[in-house]
């Protein structure tokens, strides 16, 4: 259970970091929940030292808040941050669709890619694979942004990906029956892109995001 040498300790710390971070982003660890170094160490079969290092790193990134002798608190997504993420997503994705609406080739390529993604989402929903569905949901929206061809906006959208993933996963964990509703929304978004209805897309997108996260948003 001990890790010998600096390299082994660093590797164990990295493993603990990714393990806890994934649980936060995928909704297995909800905001407000507490965890201990010992519990994570036992889960991963390692000593507490690399787990402590991982906790410190996650605290630095804003995912955890550490309390001596009590453990680590998973930080909640703040209400104003949720709203800012929604607005940023609507602006970025709508800009991308407005750009491809004037280019039949780009629009056709995007629609084909999104329809393929929809097939994967339906399969994940049928299996009740919430993690897989959340990943495909993120890929679906990232594909829209990429199609716009604006590298700066794509990079900014990617920088929001962890927070988006956490919000999506949390809403799906709380209501697994939402999968069909999300699929219906995605199908409608693809239809609007295919028809070059960029203004209608913007309205439908904002409704979709707010509906998907209605329990999290003000």
Secondary structure, 3 states (H helix, E strand, C coil): CCCCHHHHHHHHHHHHHHHHHHHHHCCCCCCCCEECHHHHHHHHCCCHHHHHHHHHHHHHCCCEEEECCCEEEECCCCHHHHHHHHHHHHHHHHHHHHHHCCCHHHHHHHHHHHHHHHHHHHHHHHCCCHHHHHHHHHHHHHHHHHHCCCHHHHHHHHHCHHHHHHHHHHHHHHCHHHHHHHHHHHHHHHHHHHCCCHHHHHHHHHHHHHHHCCCCCC
